[in-house]
Each structure stands twice: as structure tokens, then as C-alpha cells.
């Protein structure tokens, strides 16, 4: 819905985008209200967006119009379209605006069309990429137009604005101003001619004025050529731009929105693997007693006692001993074996070179025969 405000000098066009009924829970009951999303523009490059809230529709619309006028900005228009393509986002709304050739018209949806037409853009191609919410799309379009203004200001891009839709009164005023400037220039030139005629050297002054005129004309032609070249460069840049293909980001297989199933997709319903970041080590056996703890239990009674091996003593060791009586006590006293050993055994390894006496230590058959051959003795106390 669009309407023109005749009271304002610039004849702003006001468009109602949406009117919504809202309610608020309070102690005394529900409070009803209305919100009106408005777009205001003069179709000459000025546009604003506002949201009004009130208890009745008319007040909400008036508030929205006032807010839109406060937030009104001037949009740079290149002829009848925008200078370059741009994408802007506001909340969940995302909008793509692209320039179009003259005569294409406004190719855009409802919310985007309202903002673009209010700004005075005649040829444009637009696409809503984000949410379909009208408020989000309107604010995203408004943000895109403000971004165009900011980029042009930063980069210093020249823009030619189309004035074909301006009212006749404004055009007449501009014509009158131009006429006054031309008349003033003519008067200045006439004065110069008079002064030159009265002067003693008229030929030099005439030559100077002609040279000035030529310089002014050359400057004008150079500036016109530059403007044409700048416009051609912009059109060439637009032709070389790649096609914008915005693909939706791929969602992982989590939840119903992924399109792959329910909230337990690929992870099962319960247990360790259903948790986020589940990392099960290789040694984990499902919660049962690990193998390293199960093996000792297979040994029977006394499985928790420390198992100490028998200390083995060879003939090579005995040949280096300073004592001849070999027992568990003497071996520990001379620090031959550790105190933790409770048993020891002599093994035939090497050649025995001296006579020894063995007490309460195990002896192999070969070792016992060798000890007895050299005249040694083996004493074993009987077990109690």
C-alpha cells in the first residue's frame, strides 16, 4: 500500500510493508498493540525505513513514517540502476542486488521492490537469499543501499544520476539558475571587452580572451572524455564479473533439519558413542576387568603375593668369592644377592677352582658332583 504526502515539499512516497498485531502479558491482562513497517522515499535517491509501535494502527503508521524520515539516507544511483552488485545481511535476512541494463525494470520481490522503488531505482535485479521474513528483507535491502554509498565514498567512484523523474518545478528552478549563471558570465565578458577596447593595446587582450576560451573548451572536452571512459570501464567491469552462485552450507547429519533422519543420526541412541566427542581407547574392553588384571587371578591361591625368582649362582661367581662357606646369609651379608631373595641355587657353569662348603642352598646334580670331586661338602638341614 503506497500513498503520497502532499504536505511535504519534496512529496515523499510512503509505503506500508506490513502491519502486525502484537500482545503483551501483564498483571492486569493482555495488552494489545500494533506494529507497522514503513518505507519512505522521494524516488530521487532518498529512502528510509522505520518501524512504528502503538495501540492503534494509525498511530503505528505515523510513528513508522517519522522514524523512516529520521533514518533517511541518500543513495547514489548510476543512471537508472546501482553502480555495482552487492550482498548485505541483517539478522536472518540476506539480499543480493545486481545492476541491470536500461529498460529491464525492477526484478525483485515485494519487500525489496518497495525499498528500491522508493529510492528511485528503475532497473535492478534482486534476489532474497536468506529468510523470507519481510522485516528482515527490508532492513537487509536498506543496509545494502547504505553499503553502496559507503563504498563509493571510500573508493571515490563517480556516479551519474538520472533526473528524468524529477518534477517540472524542480527542473525549471535548475534551468533558471543555469540561465542566471550564463547571464553573469556574459556580463563579465562584455565588461572585459569594454575595458579591452578602451585600453591602448586591444589586440593583446583579444588574443588573451581567445586563449582563455580555448583552454576552457579543451578542459571541458577532456573532462567529458574522462567521464565517458570511466563509464565504459564500469560497464566492462560489470561484464567481466563472475556469476554469483550462493550455495547453502551443508549441514552435518545432526537433527531433523539435516535431511538425514532424527536427532540420533549416525551415533546411536544411548551409550558412549552417542555423546559428542566420544573417543574410546584401544585398550578399553567394554567395562569388564582388563586382561592385565585377569591374568594374575588364573594362578590360584596367593596370586597377590609378590613372586621372586631363585637367585642363580655359578662356579664363575664362586671363584671370585673371598669366603668358602656359601649360604643364603653369607651371600646377603656380602651383597652378592638382594635381600628380597629367599632362595638360591648353585648351577654348574664354568670350572670350580677351590674347595667350598654349601649350607641350605639348592645345588644342581652336575654342580654337586663337581663340589664333591674337589673335596667340598653339601649340608642341608631337614625341613621341620
N, C-alpha and C positions, 0 to 999 in steps of 0.2 A: 504494500500500500504506500503510495507516494503522494505528497501534497506540497504546494508551493507556499512559502510565507511571503505575502505581499508587503508586509510592514517593513521588512529589512531592505536596505538599499541594494544589496547585492543579490537579492532574490535567491535565497538558499532553498534547495530542494530537500525535503525531509522524508525519509523512508522508514517505515516500521518493519523491522525484520521479524520480530516475534514478540508475542505478549504471553506471559506465563502467570498462572495463579499459584501463589505460594501460601503456606500456612505455618504458623509457629505455635508450639505448645507452651502455654503459660499456666500459672496457677489459677487464673480465672477462666481458662478455657482456651480454645484455638483462636488465634488471631489471623484473619485472612488478609492477604495483600496481593499486589500485582507487580510484575517487573516487565519493563518494556525496553527492548534492544533497538536503538535508533541509529540511523546513518544520516548525516547532514553533509551536503556538498553544494558547490556553486557551478559544477560542470566546467570549470575553468582551471582546475588544478588544485582546488582546496577541498578537503574532505576530513570528516571527523566521525568518531564512533563513541556512543555513550549508552550507559545502562541506567535507567531510572527505576526507582522503587517507591511505591506509595500504596495507600489503602484503596485507591480507585484508579481506573485505567487512564483517565485524562491527566491526572497529576503525574502518574508514572511516565507518560509520554512527554509531558512538558519538562520533567526533570531530565529525562534521557536526551532531549534536544539541547537543553542548557549545557549538560556535560559534554555532548558531542561538539558544541561550538567552542567550549573551553579547550578541548583537546585537538582542535582543528589544525592541520598542517598543510603546507603547500607541497604538492607532488610535482616533480619535473616530468613533463610529457614531451617526447620526441616526435613532433608532428602530430600523429593521431594515436600513437602507441607508446609503450615504455621503451627506454633505451636498450635494455638487455634483460635476459631471463634471470629469475631469482627464485629461491625457495626459502620460505620462512615458516617458523613453528611457534605456536602459542598453546601451551598446555598439551592436550592430545591432538589438537588441530594442526595440520600441515598442508600448505598450499604451494603449488608451483605456478608461477606466472611467466609467460613467454610472449615476446613481441610478435605481432602479426603484420602482414602486408596491408596496405591501404585497401579498404573495401571488404576486408574479411569479416568485420563486425566483432561483437563481443561473444566469444565462445566460452561460456562459464556457467557454473551452477547458480542457483538462486542467491545464496548469501554473498558469494564472491561477485556476482553480477551487480548486486546492489551497490557495493562499495566502489567498484570500478566505474560504473556509470555515473555515480555521484561525483567522482573525481574528474569526469570529463574525458575518459579514455574511450575512444571509439573502436579501436582494433586491438584485440588481445586474445590470447588463448590461455585458459587456466584449467587446472586440474586439482581436485581435493585429494590429497594422498593420505591424510590421517583420519581423524574421527569425523563422522557425519554431523556432529553437533553444530547447530547454526551459529551459536555464540563463538565457539572455538574457531570456526572457519572465518567469521567476520573479523575477529581480532587478529588471526594469522594473516589475512589479506592486508589489513591495515598496517601490520608490522612489516610486511614485505614492501609496501609502498614507502614506508619510512626508511627502510634499509636502502632502497634505491636512492633516496635523497642523500643519505649519509655517504654512500659510496661515491656518488657524483661529486659531492663536496670535497671528499678526501682526494680523489684522483683527478679532479679538475676537468671533468668531461663536459663538452659544450652540447647544449640541447636546444633545438628549435621548437618552440611551442606553437600549436595550431590555434589561430584566433578566429576561425570561421564561425564558431558557435556563439561568439560574444554578441550581446545586444547592440542595436544600431546606435543607441545613445552613447555607449562607451566608445564605439568606433568613431563616431562623429567628434567626440571630445579629443580623441587622439589625432584625428585629422586637423582639427583646429590648432592644436598645439604644434603640429608639424608646420602648418602654414605660418604661424607666428614666428617660428624659428627661421623659416626661409625668408620671411619679410625682413627680419632683423639682419640676416646675412646680406640681403640685397642693399639695405640701407648702409651697412658698413662698407660694402664695395663701392657704392656711389660716393660716399664721403672720401674714400681713398682716391677715386677718380678726380674729384674736385680738387683735392689737395695736390694731386699729381699735375693737373692742368695749370694750377697757379704757380707751381714750382718752376724753377729755371730749366731743369733737365727732365722733360716729360718722357723722353724715350727710355731712360733707365728705369723709371718707376713702372712703366708699362711692361717692360721686359720682366721685371721682378714679379709683378702680379701674375703674368702668364706662367712664369716658372713655378710659382706657388700653386696655381691651379693644376698644372701638370703633375706636380708632386702629390697633391691631394687625390687626383684621379688615379694615379699609379698605386697609392696606398689602398684606396677603395678596391681596386681590381685585385690587388694582392690578398686583401682580407677575404674578398668573395671567393677567390680560388682556394684559399686555405679552408674556408667553411665547407666548400664542395668536397675537397679532399678528405676532410675529417668525416663527413657524412658517408663518403664511399668506403673509407676504412672501417667505419662501424658496421656498414652493411656486409662487407666482406668477412668481418669477424663473426657476425651472426650466421653467415652461410657455412663457415668452417666449424662451427660448434658441433660437438658430438650430440647424438640423440640421448636424451635423458631417460634412462630406464631405472626406475626405483623399484627394487625388489624387496618384498617383506623379509625381515630377518627370520631365519629358520629357527624354530623353537625346538628345544630338546624334548625327548619323549617323557614329559612330566605333566600330568594333569589332563583334563578333558580337552583343553584348548589346543593341545599339540596335534590332535587328529590321529593319535596312535592308540588311544584307549583311555583307561581310567587313571586314577592317581597312583596306582601301584605298577605302572608300566615298566617292564624290564628289570624290576627289582624284587618281585615277590611281595607277599602281604605282610609277613612278620619275620622276626629274627634279625641276625646280624647284617645280612646282605641288604635288607630293606632300609637301612639307615644311610644317611648322607655321609660320604667319605669313609665307607667301610673298607678296611684293609686287614685281611686275615693273614697272619703269618704262615709260612710253610710248615712250621713245626706244630701248628695247632691241630689237635685230633678230635675236635668236637666236644670238648669239655671233660672227657674221660681222663683218668690218670695217665700222664705221659709215659712213653715207653721207658725212658731213662729211670723212672721211679718204679715201674712194674717189674723190671728185671731182677732187682735185689730180692724181691718177695718170692721168687722161684727157688731160692736157696734153702728154704726151710727155717728151722729154729735158729735163733741167734743171727738172723740176717742183718740186724742193725749194728752188730759189733764190728769194730774195725778189723779188717783182715790184714795180718802182717806176714810176709813170706819168711822162709827159713834162711838164715844167713849162711852162705856157702863159703867155705874156706878151703883153699887149695894148698898143695905142697909148696908151690912157689911163694905163697904168703908165709907159710910156716918157716921156710928157710931164712926169712928176714926177721923173725921174731927174736927178741932178746931173752925170752923165757922158754923153759922146756915143758912146763905143766900147762896144758891147754884145757881151759874150762870156760863156761859162759861168763863167770865172774871175772877171770883174768882177761878175757877178750874185751869186756866192757871197761874194766879198770884201765887197760892200756889204749882204750879208744880205737880198738880195731873195728868194732861194730857199734851200732847205735843202741841206746838204752832201751828203745822200744822193742827190740828183738827178744823173743822168748825162747827161741830155738836156734841151734846152729848145727852144721854138718860138715864133716871133712870129706872132700872129694879128691880122688886120685887124678891130679892134673899137674904134670911136671915130675921131677925126681926129688924124693926126700933125701936130705943130706945129713940129718942128725937124728939122734935118739930122743923121742918125746914120750910124754905121758898124757893120755887123754882121759878126762873125767866128765861124765854125764853129758856127752855130746855125741850126736849121731855120727857114724862112720860108715862109709860105703865098703863093700866087700873087698874091692881092689885096694883101697886105702888101708884097711885093717891088715891085710896080708903084708903089705909093704912095711907098715909100722912094726909088726911082729918080727919080720925078717931082720930089721935093724936092731932088734932087742928092746923095742919100746913096749908099753903096756896100755891096755884099754880098760878103764874102770867104769862100770855102770851101776849105780845104786838102784836096787829094785823099787818099783812103784809101791806105795803104801796101799 
